[in-house]
Amino acid sequence: PRSWKVPETDVEDICRAAFSPKAKITLILKPSEGSQGQGIALARTSTELKKVVGRMMATSAIVQEYIDRPLLLDGRKWDMRIYVLVLPVEREQRLVCYLARQGLVRVCIDPYEKADDRNLHRLTVHLTNYSLSKFSDKFVFNEDPSDAFSGCKRSLSAVPE
């Protein structure tokens, strides 16, 4: 998706590029110093984006077009984490990479709904962050790594099966 970095790109420039009277898109702001979903926000208008950027605690952030038709898993948004160890090779100008055999799939607690003014505040529809999900009454801990059908965290190797 189209992306911008704040403050390197002026918010006014982002608004001109992203928002038009014809297209009703959603942008997602991800603070560079954030973790565990803190500071992530969605905006559907120039006014909303300016407000979110104005109150962000981080010194910089990525602003991206929010994908409104994502690939779903069991009707929910999801992401996958693939882990790679990158090491320099001594006395050579190259790197060596090791790919972990196992990855992680994080699944939203609530079924996906296209972002609109009524559900932007419902982060458990739009964000897969475990740290947000674990506080929900709907949270399910997956104790079986081979179970691809339950829980907010699942092993990557189980999901494609």
Secondary structure, DSSP 4 states (H G I P E B T S, - for coil): --EEEETTS-HHHHHHHH--SS----EEEEETT--TTTT-EEESSHHHHHHHHHH--SS-EEEEE--SS---BTTB-EEEE--EEEEEPTTSS-EEEEE-S--EEEE-SSPP----TTTTT-HHHH---HHHHTTSTT------TT--SSSSEEETTTTT-
